[in-house]
Structures are given as structure tokens and as C-alpha cells.
């Protein structure tokens, strides 16, 4: 997912190579999406807005906690400190629509 997202960013910059990048640290971080499984079951039948909003909050919390931990060891692969709407350089609130959609995709995969 991250390779696709960063590759599309290079498309926006008119780079025909469409190079995407990630870190090995991201595999277990994205794997944590499986922890949403019980949340998905609890929210089954609720509105899309409620489900997506809760998933977004859960993802932001996971991103903040893992980013804080990795930053202590100089290993955090992202730094949003120069981006608008960042929180401690660890999360970007303007990414909420992306996480909203990703949470709903994770839900489909987990149920």
C-alpha cells in the first residue's frame, strides 16, 4: 500500500519511473492492522462514517505510538514535522481521508 502511495506521488511530480519507497519497519506496523479485527466485528452494521472515523483514530494512535518508539532509537522512517497539520512530526491530520479509506479496506480484508 505504501509503495503504491509513494509511487503515485512520483507520478504527481511527473517522474515516469513511478518509484515508490518504504522501510522494513512498515511491515509489522501495517501488520498491526489485523488488531482492528475485533473492532471491525463490534462495528459491523454501523454507519460507514462511524466505522471509518474509528478506524482512522485507531490508525493515528498506532502510527503515533510506533513512530514515537522508533524515533527513540533513530529508526522512525517518516518525519512529518515540515508538513501542515502534523502532530509532533509523527502523524498528519490531512491524511485522515486516506486512513479512513484504508481502514474500510482493512475491514473488508479482516471480516
C-alpha positions in Angstrom: 0.0 0.0 0.0 2.8 2.4 0.9 4.7 1.6 -2.3 1.6 2.4 -4.3 1.0 5.7 -2.4 4.6 6.9 -2.7 4.8 5.7 -6.4 1.7 7.8 -7.2 3.4 10.8 -5.6 6.2 10.4 -8.0 3.6 10.4 -10.8 2.4 13.7 -9.5 5.9 15.1 -9.8 6.0 13.9 -13.4 8.6 11.2 -12.7 7.8 8.4 -15.3 9.7 5.8 -13.2 6.9 5.9 -10.6 9.4 5.0 -7.9 7.9 4.2 -4.5 9.7 3.5 -1.2 9.1 2.1 2.2 11.0 0.7 5.2 11.1 -2.8 6.5 9.8 -1.3 9.8 6.5 -0.7 7.9 5.7 -4.5 7.5 5.0 -5.1 11.2 3.3 -1.7 11.5 0.9 -2.4 8.7 0.5 -5.9 10.0 -0.9 -4.3 13.2 -4.0 -3.6 11.1 -5.0 -7.2 12.0 -5.6 -5.8 15.5 -8.6 -4.0 14.1 -10.4 -7.3 13.6 -12.3 -7.3 16.9 -13.1 -3.6 16.4 -14.5 -4.5 12.9 -16.7 -7.2 14.4 -18.0 -4.7 17.1 -18.8 -2.1 14.4 -20.5 -4.5 12.0 -23.8 -2.9 10.8 -22.9 0.6 12.0 -22.7 3.6 9.6 -19.7 3.9 7.3 -18.9 7.3 8.8 -18.7 5.9 12.3 -16.7 2.9 11.2 -14.2 4.8 9.1 -13.8 7.5 11.8 -13.0 4.9 14.4 -10.5 3.1 12.1 -8.9 6.5 11.3 -8.4 7.2 15.1 -7.1 3.7 15.7 -4.6 4.1 12.8 -3.5 7.5 14.0 -2.9 6.1 17.5 -0.9 3.2 16.2 1.1 5.5 13.9 1.9 7.9 16.8 2.9 5.1 19.2 5.1 3.2 16.8 6.6 6.4 15.5 7.4 7.6 19.0 9.0 4.2 19.8 11.1 4.1 16.6 12.1 7.8 17.0 13.7 7.0 20.4 16.1 4.7 18.5 16.6 7.0 15.5 14.7 4.5 13.3 11.4 6.2 12.5 11.2 6.1 8.7 8.9 9.1 8.5 9.1 12.7 9.6 6.1 14.9 9.0 7.4 17.9 11.0 7.5 20.1 7.9 4.0 19.2 6.8 1.0 21.2 7.7 -1.4 19.7 10.2 1.3 17.4 11.7 1.3 16.2 15.4 4.8 16.0 16.7 6.0 15.2 13.2 4.5 11.7 13.7 1.1 11.9 12.2 -0.5 14.1 9.6 -4.1 15.0 10.2 -4.6 15.8 6.5 -4.0 12.1 5.8 -7.3 11.3 7.7 -9.2 10.7 4.4 -6.6 8.2 3.3 -6.7 6.4 6.6 -10.5 6.5 6.6 -10.4 4.6 3.3 -7.6 2.3 4.3 -9.5 1.4 7.5 -12.5 0.4 5.4 -10.3 -1.7 3.1 -8.7 -3.4 6.1 -12.2 -4.1 7.4 -13.1 -5.9 4.1 -10.0 -8.0 4.4 -10.5 -8.8 8.1 -14.2 -9.8 8.0 
